[in-house]
Amino acid sequence: MKLVTITEIQHKRMVKSLKLILIFAILLAIVFVISMNTGTVRLSPQEVFDTLLGNSSDKHHIILYQLRLPRMIIAIMVGASLAISGAILQGISRNGLADPGIIGINSGAGLVVLLIVVMKPTSTGVNPYILPLFALIGAALTALLIYLLAFKKGEGMTPTRLLLVGIAVSAGLSAVSIILTLRLNPNEYDFVLQWNLGNLYGGNWSFVLALLPWTLLLLPYVYYKSHVLNLLNLNDALGTSLGLSLEREKLYLLAVAVGLAASAVAIGGGIGFIGLMGPHIARKLVGPKHQFMLPVTALIGSLLVLTGDTIARSIMKYSELPAGIIITLIGAPYFLYLLIKSK
Amino acid sequence: MTTLVKPVKEKVKSEEDIVIKSRPIFAISIIAVGIILILIGMVTSISTGAAGISFSVVLDAVFHFNPSLEQHQIVYNLRFPRALTGALIGAGFAVSGAIMQGMTRNPLADTGLLGINAGARFVLVVVFAFYPNMEFKYLILFSFIGAGLGVGLIYAIAYFAKGGLTPLRLVLAGAIIGSLVKGITQIISLVSGVSYELAFWSAGGISAVEWFQVKVIIPWITIGLLGAIAISPKLTILSLGEEVAIGLGQGTKVIKALAAVVVLLLVGASVSTVGGVGFIGLIVPHIVRFLVGVDYRLIIPCSAVVGAVIVVIADIGAKLINMPYETPLGSIMAVLGVPFFLYLARKEKRELI
């Protein structure tokens, strides 16, 4: 971390940001408690508390520890990863509408996961630790393809072309996915559909462990690169004159954004709009400075996914409603609003 | 990545060009050749499939139908309606795309990309989930409503957006409308448990089309196509830009409303039989404009014919690519359309944001 000279305004900003980070952390904690009580089997706060202390029935213990908690922790990690991934993409492309879902990175990861489901030899299920790696391959190839297609000699990669190319690639990948999907039997189809819609795997600590290293390694790295993202927000000429090799930094950050999105998508399924909403709301609240904006972004992302998942669990009593749908219902109108408002 | 080398040919006219260049002779020959190709394509389509049927039997079934022969039954009840529907929806989607491109002056305006197809599909799914036994002639009305909602939403966004809708923002809006509608559609299919059955249909496939559906859509598509031809002279003026149109004393509101009705009829009827098929309306008008110029009196009928040819041929591919499985038409069109879309996205010189 570079030390920033703290002027009066900066100091105010910092105090405000810290306040907000605290507020969101408290909100997240509140939703977490509510979420623990919510589901097909409702547990009262008292029962949750008893279970946590370890004096309750086995049934409650299983529900909480085996089903609910891992799912909630995954929701928190997925939300933070997707939101930060979006923040990076928006920073790199200087386009407020960039999001890993919109530019097709999610579909790339999703297609590979689908391939694995289609080709898996037996019904033993898919190894959770392998899944993010495969998704990463898919996401990275997609990102590379988008980058190459959006790149033009003499112009580099314009934000507009990046988005358009992303939409096109996304459409192509969806078409291939559909062809594959139609070869599935109803059970496999159901798994893929649920996964595609962003249904967080319940009841599996191994998925938590599979996602954990990605989140723990990549999020701090992005924070460490805050100053670079700040410079990227200015224009390229200024950045270069300040002694940054911009293209290289951009590529590193792009790789990290892809890694975050891929791991989140591999475990949490195709949840869209988090990468769009998180950074936007954070910027509105604390301004564009990434040192302050990134933590708020991550918290908002977590809050959104955890809330979405909790709502999804409370609405559908017998079949699982994916969190991704709930988030889409909130995110899509928000996006259209941004689209109309942007100059 | 090498930049695409452009052939030194006459480029498609930019909208700044007020001079209308058109090639009527060319257009008439496209229509004539196209109709012949449609007929050849339909006969080929009817004879291909899981059970191969020779051309002579196909012609026999058409001209000397004998209900006691199984092959005649297959031709008459399954293959023929399918081929005919392919031609109809090809024309429908292509003309809708041409209208939207002319009206929004946006090279990327395709009813699939704009979320209009998704709108029609959405309302159909809702009705399908709650009234699975509704008669098709009433079901199609809901499809019109859905397509109308899609068009209305695009109009509304264009109206409220600051600085109008650039191609990029239009496509983004369409993508988002699409994903929103998909989300709601999926909730409904999850709740009502029809998702597996709906998967194929919403991927765009014509395999299960029957006569009763064809009979319902023929009049609607015909009305839509005639309507499109009727408004085509005004579309040409509108495609030169709002200011020019107003300068020439043309009221734009009425034309936009009429165009919306035509699009919702064509899209609603097409989606109700085959689900959402995108990219036909993106590709076809570009090819046609390149060939016949910028006069919509020529673009509309030529788009109808070229769209029909492409879909009839693509549907033969749908049967053959992955025998014995069907490949959804929507996916085939996307695989063909995406490179084209990429080409347009890279070619775009103007600032799109």
Interface residues (C-beta under 8 A of the other chain):
Chain A: N95 L97 I102 L148 L149 F151 K152 K153 P159 T160 R161 L163 L164 V165 I167 A168 V169 S170 A171 G172 S174 A175 V176 I178 I179 T181 L182 R183 P186 Y189 D190 L193 L197 G272 M316 S319 L321 P322 G324 I325 T328 L329 A332 P333 F335 L336 L339 I340 K341 S342 K343
Chain B: M1 T3 L108 L113 I157 F160 A161 K162 G163 P167 L168 R169 V171 L172 A173 A175 I176 I177 S179 L180 K182 G183 I184 Q186 I187 L190 V191 S195 Y196 A199 F200 A203 G278 N322 Y325 E326 T327 P328 G330 S331 I332 A334 V335 G337 V338 F341 L342 A345 R346 E348 E351 L352 I353
